[in-house]
Amino acid sequence: MVASASQPFWLRWDDHGRACAHAPDWSARLADGTGVVLDCRPAERARPKDTGVFETAARACTEAGWRYGLVGGHDPVLLANARWLSGYRHPRHRLQPTAEALLAAFAQPRTLITGP
């Protein structure tokens, strides 16, 4: 992937006199020039009208020469772990001497096992 954007554009269309719009969740440009557009919606959160919106987005992307994908839910254990770990982003967990040592130790790319 060489570039990505969150909610990169709006699709607008007319559905039998009713104005409709949808902003896909993600867009990416791959190294080979391929465009990829993704919507992310767990199946349990999808509403009946969402099906038509996602089908319209898929058709529009196909017409533009892009790939389209609908991504469902993630592993609940992975999500629970990510939520728990995200708590460590709080400033109270940043111990300045430790943070500086880690930044210095890994300033140049290397494997984790190599260490400082």
N, C-alpha and C positions, 0 to 999 in steps of 0.2 A: 504494500500500500504506500502510495506517495503523498496522498492528501485525504483528509476526511473533514466532514462538517456535520454538526448537529442541526436538525431541522433546516436543511439547506435551501428549500424553496417551497412555494405553495403551488399545488395543483388546483385549478378552478375549472368547473364544468357545469353545464346545465343538465339537470335531470328532469325532463318533461316540465319545464317551466320553473323548476326549483333550483336556485343557485346553490352549488355545493363547493366545498373547499376542503383540502387536506394537506397538511405539511408532514411528509415522511420523517421518520425519526433520524435516520442517518444516510449519508451519501459518502462514497469513497471512490477514489480514482486509483486503480491498480497500476503497477509498474508497466504492464503491457498496454496501458491506455484504456482498459475496460472500465466502464462506469458501473457501480453497484449502488443500489438504493435499498435500504432496509427499513421495515416497520417492526417494532417490537411490541408484542402484545401477548401476554400469557392467555391461554385458551379460556381460563376461568374468568378473565376480565373482559373478554370479547363480547360485545353486544351484537344483536342480530344485524343492525345497520352497518356494523364495521365490515362485514363480509363484502358488501357491495363497494365500500370505499377502497378496501384492499385490492379487489378485482380491478377497479378503475385505475388505481395506481400501477398495478402490474401491466395493464394494457398500455398506459401512457409511457411507462419505462421501456416496454418492448418497442413501441413506435419510435422512441428516441435512440434505440440501439443499446440500452442499458440493461443490466440484469436486475431483477427484483427479487427480494426475499422477505418472507414474514417469519420472524424469529419468535418462538414461543417462550414459555417459562424456563427458568434455570433450575438446576439442582437445588432443592431447599437447604441442604447442608452447606453448599457453597455460599448461598446467599446469607445464611445465618452467620457463617464465619466472616464474610466480608463486612457485614453490619457490625459485628463485634470488633473486628480489627479497626474499622473506621473510627472508633472511639479514641484511638491513639493519635489521631490528627490534632486533638485539642492541645493548645499551647502548654498546658501544665505537664504534658508528657515529654516536652522537648528539654532535655538536659544538655545545656549548651556545650560543656566539655565533651560529652559523648557524641553529640551531633557533629562537632568540629572534627573529632578523631575519625568518625565514620566517613565524613566527606573527604577528608585527606586520604584515608586508606583506599577509598574506591574512586579517586579522581580519575584514574586511568582504567580503562576496561580490563577486567581480568576475571577469572573464575572465583566464585565465592570461597572455594576450598583453599585457594592461595592465601587469602587473608592479607592482613597488613604486613 
